[in-house]
């Protein structure tokens, strides 16, 4: 799975992963991760309404591959923004939200300075196994110690469906973030309801919100 896969999804408006409203687990669990936080990083953010919701509490720094997603986020909400080129990234900036459009794996600590909270709703589960390991390592390289990740994962019987979104279990999360403190905050049973705009025929489908505190 490469960048072209996701560019094609946006170009063809194949956005089955997109929600129109802030994620219910974000609304339920955000207060549990806010104390002591300065800015929030949202990897692979798309044009998610979660960005606008989060900006009501903290300055937001998003990372997104697609220029379509970045432009649509501001245009659909009539939010004024400035735009400029920054090496291999394009930066979209409003009063409370800054989006870095480009390759997440090229992001530097300087571009997310001040972020000690990460919100991941559908980034980790969008990646195949090898890239999940790279992603977790990149987050830990970018973030200061004692940072917190609010991760919403997805679980279903892996033999019943091929991702994305992929099923990522608690055991794998422990392996990806070895040495971190991991706590389950809430679960949402989606069995028979589908994932965002996508229908699933799996026998079970559960989203789980984790609080991950990095060493």
C-alpha positions in Angstrom: 0.0 0.0 0.0 1.6 3.3 -1.1 0.7 7.0 -1.3 -1.0 6.5 -4.7 -3.7 4.3 -3.0 -4.8 7.1 -0.7 -4.4 9.8 -3.4 -6.8 7.8 -5.6 -9.3 7.5 -2.7 -9.5 11.3 -2.4 -9.5 11.9 -6.1 -12.4 9.4 -6.6 -14.2 10.6 -3.5 -14.1 7.1 -2.0 -14.3 8.2 1.6 -16.0 5.4 3.4 -13.8 6.0 6.4 -15.0 9.6 6.8 -17.4 10.7 9.5 -19.6 13.7 9.3 -19.6 14.4 13.1 -16.9 14.1 15.8 -16.2 10.6 16.8 -18.3 9.5 19.9 -15.3 8.0 21.6 -13.3 11.2 21.2 -16.2 13.1 22.8 -16.4 10.5 25.6 -12.7 10.2 26.3 -11.0 13.5 25.5 -11.3 14.8 29.1 -9.3 11.8 30.3 -6.2 12.8 28.3 -6.4 16.7 28.4 -4.7 17.6 31.7 -1.3 19.0 31.2 -1.5 19.0 27.4 -0.4 21.9 25.2 -1.1 20.9 21.6 -2.5 17.9 19.9 -1.1 16.1 16.8 -3.5 14.3 14.5 -1.7 12.0 12.1 -3.4 11.1 8.8 -6.1 13.5 9.7 -8.0 13.8 6.4 -10.7 16.4 6.6 -12.1 14.9 9.9 -14.6 17.0 11.9 -12.5 15.8 14.9 -10.0 18.5 14.0 -12.5 21.2 14.6 -13.8 19.6 17.8 -10.3 19.3 19.2 -9.5 22.9 18.3 -12.2 23.9 20.8 -9.8 22.6 23.5 -6.2 22.8 22.2 -4.3 24.1 19.2 -4.2 21.3 16.6 -1.4 20.2 14.3 -2.6 17.7 11.6 -0.6 15.7 9.1 -2.3 14.7 5.9 -1.1 13.2 2.6 -3.8 14.7 0.4 -4.0 18.3 -0.7 -7.7 17.7 -1.5 -8.4 16.7 2.1 -6.6 19.8 3.4 -8.4 22.2 1.1 -11.8 20.6 1.7 -11.4 20.8 5.5 -11.1 24.6 5.5 -13.4 25.2 2.5 -16.3 23.1 3.8 -16.2 25.0 7.1 -15.5 28.5 5.6 -12.4 28.8 7.8 -9.9 31.5 6.7 -6.4 30.1 6.3 -3.0 30.9 5.0 -0.9 28.5 2.8 2.8 28.3 2.1 5.4 25.8 0.9 7.8 24.4 3.5 10.3 22.1 1.9 8.4 18.9 0.9 5.3 20.0 2.8 2.6 22.5 2.1 1.4 24.2 5.3 -2.2 25.2 5.8 -2.7 27.5 8.8 -5.6 29.1 10.6 -5.8 30.6 14.1 -6.0 27.2 15.9 -5.4 24.5 13.3 -2.2 23.9 11.2 -2.1 21.1 8.7 1.1 19.8 7.2 0.3 18.3 3.8 2.8 15.7 2.8 4.4 12.5 3.9 3.8 11.9 7.6 7.1 9.9 7.9 9.0 13.0 6.8 7.6 15.1 9.6 10.1 16.6 12.0 9.9 17.4 15.7 10.2 21.1 14.8 7.0 21.0 12.8 5.0 19.7 15.8 6.7 21.6 18.5 4.5 21.8 21.6 2.6 18.7 20.9 2.4 16.3 23.8 -0.9 14.7 22.9 -1.7 12.6 19.8 -5.2 11.7 18.7 -5.4 8.7 16.3 -8.8 7.8 15.2 -8.1 5.9 11.9 -4.3 6.2 11.2 -2.9 3.1 12.8 -5.7 0.9 11.5 -5.2 2.3 8.0 -1.7 0.8 7.7 -0.6 -2.7 7.0 1.5 -4.5 9.6 5.0 -3.4 8.6 3.9 0.2 8.2 2.2 0.1 11.6 5.6 -0.6 13.2 7.2 2.3 11.3 4.3 4.6 12.3 4.6 3.7 16.0 8.3 4.2 15.9 7.9 7.6 14.2 5.4 8.8 16.8 7.8 7.9 19.6 10.7 9.7 17.7 8.6 12.9 17.3 7.1 13.2 20.7 8.6 14.2 24.1 8.6 11.7 26.9 5.4 11.4 29.0 3.3 12.3 25.9 -0.1 10.7 25.6 -1.8 9.1 22.7 -5.6 8.7 22.5 -5.8 5.8 20.1 -9.1 4.5 18.7 -8.4 1.0 17.4 -10.7 -1.5 15.6 -11.0 -5.2 16.1 -12.7 -7.9 14.0 -11.9 -11.5 13.1 -8.9 -11.1 10.8 -9.8 -14.1 8.6 -13.2 -12.6 7.8 -11.9 -9.4 6.1 -8.9 -7.8 4.5 -8.2 -4.1 5.4 -7.9 -1.3 5.3 -9.2 -0.6 7.9 -7.2 -3.4 9.6 -7.9 -5.2 12.8 -5.4 -4.1 15.5 -5.6 -5.9 18.8 -4.5 -4.9 22.3 -1.7 -7.4 22.1 -0.3 -5.8 19.0 -0.6 -2.3 20.5 1.4 -3.4 23.5 4.1 -4.7 21.1 4.1 -1.5 19.0 4.4 0.7 22.1 6.6 -1.5 24.3 7.4 0.2 27.6 4.4 2.5 27.5 1.5 2.5 29.9 -1.7 1.4 28.0 -5.2 1.7 29.4 -8.5 0.9 27.8 -10.9 3.9 28.3 -14.0 2.8 26.4 -15.4 0.4 23.9 -18.0 0.8 21.1 -19.6 -2.2 19.7 -20.3 -1.7 16.0 -21.3 -5.2 15.1 -23.9 -5.1 12.4 -23.6 -1.3 12.1 -20.6 -0.9 9.9 -17.5 1.3 10.1 -18.2 5.0 9.3 -19.8 4.8 5.9 -18.6 1.3 5.1 -20.6 -1.9 5.6 -18.9 -4.8 7.3 -20.1 -8.4 7.2 -17.8 -9.5 10.1 -19.3 -11.5 13.0 -17.9 -8.8 15.4 -16.7 -5.3 15.1 -15.5 -3.2 18.0 -13.8 0.1 18.4 -11.7 0.6 21.5 -10.2 3.9 22.9 -6.8 3.5 24.5 -4.8 6.0 26.6 -1.1 5.3 25.8 1.4 7.2 28.0 4.9 7.1 26.5 7.9 6.5 28.7 
